[in-house]
């Protein structure tokens, strides 16, 4: 698990360095999908996949604006640190922050686009 997630974070970091959203987005989806699939909860996996399809454009807005990709990938690192420590509360808190910050980035960018 550790190796795959580190590899994905590295791929996202490389994409951030050249500001290539398309190269960032695929490993980002894989990172999230791996974490959800690791729960072995098919209902959660199905719900997550439905949300990914529905929120694609919304999520994209939060990543392409400003330092959205870099901020998101830093949050990925924080998740990985907690997982590596086998700290379920820390991992939960890091994942919750990632979701909330992603929402905040997307909403902030949506309001700039509409203005």
Rosetta blueprint (number, residue, H / E / L):
1 X L
2 X H
3 X H
4 X H
5 X H
6 X H
7 X H
8 X H
9 X H
10 X H
11 X H
12 X H
13 X H
14 X H
15 X H
16 X H
17 X H
18 X L
19 X L
20 X L
21 X H
22 X H
23 X H
24 X H
25 X H
26 X H
27 X H
28 X H
29 X H
30 X H
31 X H
32 X H
33 X H
34 X H
35 X H
36 X H
37 X H
38 X L
39 X L
40 X L
41 X L
42 X H
43 X H
44 X H
45 X H
46 X H
47 X H
48 X H
49 X H
50 X H
51 X H
52 X H
53 X H
54 X H
55 X H
56 X H
57 X H
58 X H
59 X H
60 X H
61 X H
62 X H
63 X H
64 X H
65 X L
66 X L
67 X L
68 X H
69 X H
70 X H
71 X H
72 X H
73 X H
74 X H
75 X H
76 X H
77 X H
78 X H
79 X H
80 X H
81 X H
82 X H
83 X H
84 X H
85 X L
86 X L
87 X L
88 X H
89 X H
90 X H
91 X H
92 X H
93 X H
94 X H
95 X H
96 X H
97 X H
98 X H
99 X H
100 X H
101 X H
102 X H
103 X H
104 X H
105 X H
106 X H
107 X H
108 X H
109 X H
110 X H
111 X H
112 X H
113 X H
114 X H
115 X L
